Amino acid sequence: MERFYFDLYNTESTQKDAEGQLFPDRESARMEALRILHDVVRDEALGGDRLKITVKVRNQKRDQIFEASMTLDSAWS
């Protein structure tokens, strides 16, 4: 098992993961990053017209190894 850290960035703030989570491999950590991204976007999408959420994954050495983001731009025409 390897420890991975999931840092969350949105339009207003940054949350650095100080504890991390254990996963058997990088692919499992990638799937967790996508799950986190999905959950945060779902929760925050109703709050505004513009939104960018990014999850960055760091390994045990604290090196960034993966990044996923979603951007929402919505407007009435």
Buried (B, 14 or more C-beta within 10 A) or exposed (E): EBBBBBBBBBEEEEEEBEEBBEBEEBEBBBEBBBEBBBEBBEEBEEEEEEBEBBBBBBBEEEEEBBEBEBEBEEEEE
